[in-house]
Amino acid sequence: MYAPVERGNAGSEEKRGIADWIRYGLTALLIAVIALILWSQLSPRGAPAPPEQPPIEER
């Protein structure tokens, strides 16, 4: 019974490696999406201000 278990573990280790990369990719995508959402909510408030300020200073 030990031999089949060892063979099963050897095959599952490769699958686990692939699954780990998939999990890392999904977590990275989730973090990136959350960061983009937060950044997009903050950037529109600050983006219009800088273009408006230089013309006022020039005038």
N, C-alpha and C positions, 0 to 999 in steps of 0.2 A: 504493500500500500504506500510505502514511502516513495518508491520510484515514480509512480504516476503523479504524486503530489509535487515532486520536485520538477518534473517535466511541465506540469501545469503552471507552476510558479515561473519557470523560465519563459514560457510563452506569454504569461500575463504581465511579466516585467516589461516586455516590449510594448504591449498594449497600454500598460500604465504610463509608460514614457510618452506615448502619443496622447493619451488622455490628459496628462499633465500639461503638455504643450497647448492642447485645446483649451484647458482651463485657464492657463496663463493668458492666452490670447483673448478669451472672453472677458476675463477680469480687466485686462488692459483696455479693451474696447469700452467696457462699462465706465472705467475711470476716465477715459478720454471723452466719452459722451457727456458725463457729468461735468467735467472741467469745461467743455465747450459750452454747455448750457449755462453754467454759472458765468463764464466769461462773456457770452453773448448778452446776458442780462445786464452786466455791468458796463460793457463797452458802449452801447448806444447812448448811455447817459453821459459818458465822458467824451465820446467821439465828436458830437456836434460842437462842443464848447471850444476846442482849440482853433478850428477854422474861423469861428466868429470873433475870437479875441484879437488875432493879428490885424485884421482890417480896422478895428477900433483903435488899436495902438498907432497904426499908420495915419489915420485921420487925426 
